[in-house]
Amino acid sequence: MKKSILFLLFAVCNMFAQAQFVYSPACQQAHCCVLNLDFDSVATINISNNSSYWIDAYSVYVGQIANNQNVEAQNAIQKVAASIVSLQATNDNSPELRLALADMWLMKSVLFFQKSDYVSAATAYYKSLRYVDATNPLALKHRLTRTAVERLMLNLMPYSSKAANAQLFVQHCQSVATFIADSSIAQPFKVELCWLFFTVISDANVDATSVANVFAIIPTEWFLRCPLLTVSAYKVAVKYGLSNYAQQLMQCILSNRMDKKIASANMLIGNHLIANASDSCMRYFDACKQSSHMYVAMKKAWAHFIQSRTDSADAYVDAVLALQPQTDADYQAKYECSLRKHWHPQLMKARVLFDAAYFEQAKILLDSVDVSALNNIQTAEYNYRMARILTTIGNVDEAKQYYQKVVKSGTDAELYYPAYSAYYLGIIYKQEGNKEKSNEWFKLCHKTNSPIYSESIHRKAKWDME
């Protein structure tokens, strides 16, 4: 898993601890403004009790997460640390204050993760646990936090914990409805929980129906008032093949210009516009502050290649290949560009359609490909793309056949598709309750080479094995 995805997964996990920390009308108003990323309005609200320290820290934290600027992380850490010191100085040991402190320590931990300072992040996280109250009415947030942290820690310090298994994620899906229906919990906390839920579930593998049931009970206005919720939910809708929800959320992102508030929204919009053959995707890629220059150049190369502008596509590819990768995104970009001679217009178009949640259109396009004219690398990609689409739209039996073709293609030295195909076969059989078969595929995944993502996919396979 990419560090950026891991960071976001852990980032949202701080929101479990607010409880009823002197939750006055002014505090609730400020809370709503923060969720809407309206920080100027927060500054005009008079919060006269200790919860002002939490609001101050929360405003800094959420703003930092939304814009994802690593260079500003240290300044944000210092501000959150100052709020923690001020709150501790009140010498109030009430359950409400302890919950606020737990939340603020987690904010600090997340910001350390943004700086890739994992030792400090882990230290802050474990300090937060000193203040956790498992009997709190918002206990679901506690459980979601534990799940998310386990998934995160697995990528930093591998271990064999099985606590955050598929059944636990299903339970989370079921618990969200109860939480939302609880009239004693203020709406801002419910919105936060949904943001947290979508962030956690984006790294899970559960049935799409359970996730769709959560979408169905969330009021539309919540997405309008919490851009980070909307962006997280869009990614989940794409992952679980919920095309209708994905398209609705993208329209919400576009109509409310969420790219102006959230750095990661630019890449999502760019992907959407590539799929719709719009040249304006370039403007959004240029604004992708959270992505590496190499990754953005790769996306631009795709856009030009799909539109048969091969000379300009090659120029972007050459620019990527001339640079030395530093981040995970850099390595992905260089890897993808190294395969330039194998790029195929229809396969590439199907890929960007899939990334933008146009699953049926991607399937139709792939059905039109003359497979006999493809080379071995392109055939493996064709089979992999078809398998991913079929899995997403629910045709898992047919998807199995395509995944197996990829595994047997002998392309694991050049492509990550064989290792991932073995992993996805393991997930399919696991969801079908066939433990023996799923473990066979997970073991094969662990033994299969991969030119990129090998560490993360092998770790996932080991972790999902039962």
C-alpha positions in Angstrom: 0.0 0.0 0.0 1.3 3.5 -0.8 2.4 5.7 2.1 -0.1 8.3 1.0 -3.0 5.8 1.3 -1.6 4.5 4.6 -1.4 8.1 5.9 -4.9 8.9 5.0 -6.2 5.6 6.5 -4.5 6.5 9.8 -5.2 10.2 9.5 -8.9 10.0 9.8 -8.6 7.6 12.8 -8.3 10.5 15.3 -11.9 11.3 15.4 -13.2 8.8 18.0 -12.6 10.7 21.2 -14.6 13.9 21.3 -17.6 12.5 23.2 -19.5 15.2 25.1 -16.6 17.5 25.8 -18.5 20.6 26.9 -20.3 20.4 23.6 -22.0 23.7 23.6 -24.0 25.2 20.7 -21.0 27.3 19.8 -18.7 24.3 19.8 -21.1 22.4 17.6 -21.2 25.3 15.2 -17.4 25.5 15.1 -17.3 21.7 14.6 -19.6 21.9 11.6 -17.5 24.7 10.1 -14.3 22.7 10.4 -15.9 19.7 8.7 -16.9 22.1 5.9 -13.3 23.4 5.9 -14.6 26.9 6.6 -11.8 27.8 9.0 -12.3 31.6 8.7 -15.8 31.2 10.3 -14.4 29.1 13.1 -12.2 32.0 14.2 -15.2 34.2 14.7 -17.0 31.8 17.0 -16.7 32.5 20.7 -16.1 29.2 22.6 -15.5 30.1 26.2 -14.8 26.7 27.7 -12.0 24.1 27.5 -13.3 22.7 24.3 -11.8 25.7 22.5 -8.4 24.0 22.8 -9.8 21.0 21.0 -11.4 23.1 18.3 -8.1 25.0 17.8 -6.2 21.8 17.4 -8.9 20.2 15.3 -9.0 23.1 12.9 -5.2 23.0 12.3 -5.3 19.2 11.9 -8.2 19.0 9.4 -6.8 21.9 7.4 -3.4 20.1 7.2 -5.1 16.9 6.1 -7.2 18.5 3.5 -4.3 20.3 1.8 -1.7 17.5 2.6 1.3 19.8 2.5 4.3 18.0 4.1 6.3 21.2 4.4 3.7 22.6 6.8 3.3 19.5 8.9 5.9 20.6 11.5 4.1 23.9 12.1 0.8 22.1 12.5 2.4 19.7 15.0 3.7 22.6 17.1 0.2 24.2 17.2 -1.5 20.9 18.2 1.2 20.3 20.8 0.5 23.8 22.3 -3.2 23.0 22.5 -2.4 19.8 24.4 -0.2 21.6 26.9 -2.9 24.2 27.4 -5.6 21.6 28.0 -3.4 19.6 30.4 -2.7 22.7 32.3 -6.4 22.9 33.4 -5.8 19.9 35.7 -9.3 18.6 34.8 -9.3 14.9 34.9 -12.9 14.5 33.8 -13.9 11.8 31.3 -14.7 14.5 28.8 -11.4 16.2 29.0 -9.5 12.9 28.8 -11.4 12.0 25.6 -10.4 15.4 24.1 -6.8 14.7 25.0 -6.9 11.3 23.4 -8.2 12.9 20.2 -5.5 15.6 20.2 -2.7 13.1 20.8 -4.0 11.2 17.8 -4.0 14.4 15.7 -0.4 14.9 16.6 0.4 11.3 15.7 -1.2 11.7 12.3 0.8 14.8 11.6 4.0 12.9 12.4 2.9 10.2 9.9 2.5 12.9 7.3 6.2 13.8 7.9 7.1 10.1 7.7 8.4 10.4 11.3 7.0 6.9 12.3 8.7 6.7 15.7 7.2 9.9 16.9 3.8 8.9 15.3 3.8 5.6 17.2 4.8 7.4 20.4 2.0 9.9 20.2 -0.5 7.1 19.3 0.3 5.1 22.3 0.1 8.2 24.5 -3.4 8.7 23.3 -4.4 5.3 24.5 -3.9 6.4 28.1 -7.0 8.5 27.8 -9.3 6.2 25.9 -12.6 5.3 27.6 -14.0 2.1 26.1 -17.4 2.7 27.8 -18.0 6.0 25.9 -21.2 6.2 23.8 -19.0 6.7 20.7 -17.3 3.4 21.2 -17.7 2.5 17.6 -15.2 5.2 16.8 -12.8 3.4 19.2 -13.3 0.1 17.3 -12.8 1.7 13.9 -9.7 3.4 15.2 -8.2 0.1 16.4 -9.0 -1.5 13.0 -7.4 1.3 11.0 -4.3 1.4 13.2 -3.8 -2.3 12.9 -4.0 -2.0 9.1 -1.5 0.8 9.2 0.9 -0.8 11.6 0.9 -3.9 9.5 2.6 -2.0 6.8 5.3 -0.6 9.1 5.8 -3.4 11.6 4.6 -6.7 10.1 2.9 -9.0 12.6 0.3 -11.7 12.5 -2.7 -10.1 14.1 -6.0 -11.3 12.7 -8.2 -8.9 14.7 -9.2 -6.7 11.7 -10.6 -9.5 9.6 -13.3 -9.4 7.0 -16.0 -10.2 9.6 -15.0 -7.2 11.7 -15.4 -4.9 8.7 -18.9 -6.4 8.1 -19.7 -5.6 11.7 -18.6 -2.1 11.2 -20.9 -1.8 8.2 -23.8 -3.0 10.4 -22.9 -0.7 13.3 -22.8 2.5 11.4 -26.6 2.4 10.9 -27.2 2.2 14.6 -24.8 5.0 15.3 -26.5 7.3 12.7 -29.9 6.5 14.1 -28.9 7.4 17.7 -30.6 10.7 18.5 -28.4 11.4 21.5 -25.3 11.8 19.3 -24.8 15.2 17.7 -24.8 15.3 13.9 -21.1 16.5 13.5 -20.0 13.3 15.3 -22.1 11.2 12.9 -20.6 12.9 9.9 -17.1 12.3 11.3 -17.9 8.6 11.8 -18.9 8.2 8.2 -15.7 9.9 7.1 -13.8 7.5 9.3 -15.8 4.5 8.2 -15.2 5.2 4.5 -11.5 5.7 5.1 -11.2 2.4 7.0 -13.3 0.4 4.6 -11.3 1.6 1.6 -8.6 -0.7 2.6 -10.8 -3.7 3.4 -12.4 -6.5 1.3 -16.1 -6.9 2.2 -19.1 -7.5 0.0 -20.4 -4.5 -1.9 -23.9 -4.9 -0.6 -22.9 -4.1 3.0 -21.1 -1.0 1.8 -24.0 0.1 -0.4 -26.3 -0.2 2.6 -24.2 2.4 4.4 -24.4 4.7 1.4 -28.2 4.4 1.4 -28.6 5.7 5.0 -26.3 8.8 4.8 -28.2 12.0 4.1 -27.1 13.7 0.9 -26.5 17.0 2.7 -23.7 15.4 4.7 -21.6 15.0 1.5 -22.2 18.7 0.7 -21.0 19.8 4.1 -18.0 17.6 4.6 -15.7 17.6 1.5 -13.3 15.0 3.1 -16.3 12.7 3.6 -17.3 13.1 -0.1 -13.8 12.4 -1.4 -13.4 9.3 0.9 -16.8 8.0 -0.1 -16.1 8.5 -3.8 -13.0 6.3 -3.5 -14.9 3.6 -1.7 -17.7 3.7 -4.3 -15.2 3.1 -7.1 -13.5 0.3 -5.2 -16.7 -1.5 -4.5 -18.2 -1.0 -8.0 -21.0 1.3 -6.8 -21.0 3.3 -10.1 -24.1 5.3 -9.5 -22.9 6.5 -6.1 -19.5 7.3 -7.6 -20.9 9.4 -10.4 -23.2 11.3 -8.0 -20.3 12.0 -5.6 -18.1 13.1 -8.5 -20.8 15.6 -9.5 -20.9 16.8 -5.9 -17.1 17.2 -5.9 -17.3 19.2 -9.2 -20.3 21.4 -8.5 -18.9 22.4 -5.0 -15.4 22.9 -6.3 -14.0 20.7 -3.6 -10.6 20.7 -5.5 -10.2 24.2 -4.1 -10.3 22.8 -0.5 -8.8 19.3 -0.8 -5.6 18.6 -2.6 -6.4 14.9 -3.4 -9.7 16.0 -5.2 -7.7 17.3 -8.1 -6.4 13.9 -9.1 -9.8 12.4 -8.8 -11.3 15.0 -11.1 -8.4 14.6 -13.5 -9.1 10.9 -13.7 -12.8 11.6 -14.3 -12.0 14.1 -17.1 -9.5 11.7 -18.8 -12.2 9.1 -19.0 -14.5 11.7 -20.6 -11.7 12.7 -23.1 -11.6 16.3 -21.7 -8.4 18.3 -22.2 -9.2 20.2 -19.0 -7.9 17.2 -17.1 -4.4 18.9 -17.5 -5.5 21.8 -15.4 -6.4 19.6 -12.5 -3.3 17.5 -12.8 -1.2 20.7 -12.6 -2.9 21.5 -9.3 -2.2 18.1 -7.8 -0.1 19.3 -4.9 -0.2 16.0 -3.1 1.3 14.0 -6.0 4.8 13.8 -7.3 5.8 15.6 -10.5 6.6 12.3 -12.0 3.2 10.8 -11.3 1.4 13.8 -12.7 3.6 13.7 -15.8 2.6 10.0 -16.2 -1.1 10.8 -16.0 -0.6 13.5 -18.7 1.2 11.0 -20.9 -1.9 8.7 -20.6 -4.2 11.5 -21.5 -2.2 12.4 -24.7 -1.7 8.8 -25.6 -5.4 8.0 -25.5 -6.1 11.0 -27.8 -3.4 9.7 -30.2 -1.0 12.5 -29.4 1.9 10.1 -29.3 4.7 12.7 -29.7 3.6 14.7 -26.6 2.8 11.5 -24.7 6.4 10.3 -25.4 7.8 13.7 -24.3 6.1 13.2 -20.9 7.3 9.6 -20.7 10.9 10.7 -21.4 10.7 13.3 -18.7 9.6 10.7 -16.2 12.3 8.2 -17.2 15.0 10.9 -16.9 14.3 11.5 -13.2 15.3 9.6 -10.2 12.3 8.3 -8.2 12.1 9.3 -4.5 8.5 8.5 -3.4 6.1 5.6 -4.0 4.3 7.6 -6.5 7.6 8.3 -8.3 8.4 4.6 -8.5 4.9 3.8 -9.9 5.2 6.5 -12.5 8.6 5.3 -13.6 7.4 1.7 -13.7 4.4 2.6 -15.8 6.4 4.7 -18.2 9.0 1.9 -18.6 6.2 -0.1 -20.3 5.5 2.5 -22.9 6.2 0.3 -25.8 3.5 -2.0 -24.7 0.8 0.7 -24.2 -2.3 -0.1 -26.2 -5.0 2.7 -26.8 -8.0 0.6 -26.0 -6.4 -1.0 -22.9 -5.4 2.4 -21.6 -8.8 3.8 -22.3 -10.4 0.9 -20.4 -8.0 1.5 -17.5 -9.0 5.2 -17.1 -12.7 4.4 -17.5 -12.3 1.9 -14.7 -10.5 4.4 -12.5 -13.4 6.8 -13.0 -16.0 4.2 -12.1 -17.3 3.7 -15.7 -17.2 0.0 -15.3 -19.8 -1.0 -18.0 -18.2 1.3 -20.5 -14.8 -0.2 -19.8 -16.2 -3.7 -20.3 -17.8 -2.8 -23.6 -14.5 -1.3 -24.8 -12.5 -4.4 -23.8 -15.0 -6.6 -25.6 -14.1 -4.8 -28.8 -10.3 -5.5 -28.5 -8.8 -7.9 -31.0 -6.9 -10.1 -28.5 -5.2 -12.1 -31.2 -3.3 -9.0 -32.2 -1.9 -8.4 -28.7 1.6 -9.3 -27.5 2.2 -11.4 -24.3 2.4 -8.3 -22.1 -0.7 -6.7 -23.6 -2.6 -10.0 -23.3 -1.8 -10.2 -19.6 -3.0 -6.7 -19.2 -6.2 -7.3 -21.1 -6.9 -10.4 -19.0 -6.2 -8.5 -15.8 -8.3 -5.5 -16.7 -11.2 -7.7 -17.7 -10.9 -9.7 -14.4 -10.9 -6.5 -12.4 -14.0 -5.2 -14.2 -15.8 -8.5 -13.9 -15.0 -8.7 -10.2 -16.3 -5.1 -9.6 -19.6 -5.6 -11.5 -20.2 -9.0 -9.7 -19.3 -11.6 -12.3 -16.8 -13.3 -10.1 -17.0 -16.8 -11.7 -16.0 -15.3 -15.1 -13.4 -13.1 -13.4 -11.7 -16.2 -11.9 -11.0 -17.5 -15.3 -9.3 -14.3 -16.4 -7.3 -14.0 -13.2 -6.0 -17.5 -13.7 -4.9 -16.7 -17.2 -2.8 -13.8 -15.8 -1.3 -16.0 -13.1 -0.2 -18.5 -15.8 1.0 -15.8 -18.3 4.6 -16.0 -17.1 4.8 -12.2 -17.0 5.6 -11.8 -13.3 9.1 -10.5 -14.1 7.6 -7.6 -16.1 4.1 -7.0 -14.5 2.6 -6.9 -11.1 -0.6 -8.4 -12.5 0.2 -12.0 -11.8 0.8 -11.4 -8.1 -2.3 -9.3 -7.8 -4.4 -11.7 -9.7 -3.4 -14.5 -7.2 -4.3 -12.2 -4.4 -7.7 -11.2 -5.8 -8.4 -14.9 -6.4 -7.7 -15.5 -2.7 -10.0 -12.7 -1.7 -12.8 -14.1 -3.9 -12.6 -17.6 -2.4 -12.3 -16.1 1.1 -15.5 -14.2 0.6 -17.1 -17.4 -0.7 -16.1 -19.2 2.5 -13.6 -21.5 0.8 -10.7 -21.2 3.3 -8.6 -23.9 1.7 -8.8 -22.5 -1.8 -8.2 -18.9 -0.6 -5.1 -19.9 1.3 -3.7 -21.6 -1.8 -4.0 -18.5 -3.8 -2.6 -16.3 -1.0 0.4 -18.6 -0.7 0.9 -18.4 -4.5 0.7 -14.7 -4.4 3.4 -14.6 -1.7 5.6 -16.7 -3.9 5.0 -14.8 -7.1 7.4 -12.1 -8.3 6.3 -8.5 -8.8 8.5 -5.7 -10.3 6.7 -3.2 -8.1 4.4 -3.3 -5.0 5.9 -6.7 -4.1 6.4 -5.8 -0.5 2.8 -4.6 0.0 1.0 -7.3 -2.0 3.0 -10.1 -0.3 2.2 -8.6 3.1 -1.4 -8.4 2.2 -1.5 -12.0 1.1 0.2 -13.1 4.3 -2.1 -11.0 6.4 -5.4 -12.2 4.7 -4.3 -15.9 5.0 -6.2 -17.9 7.6 
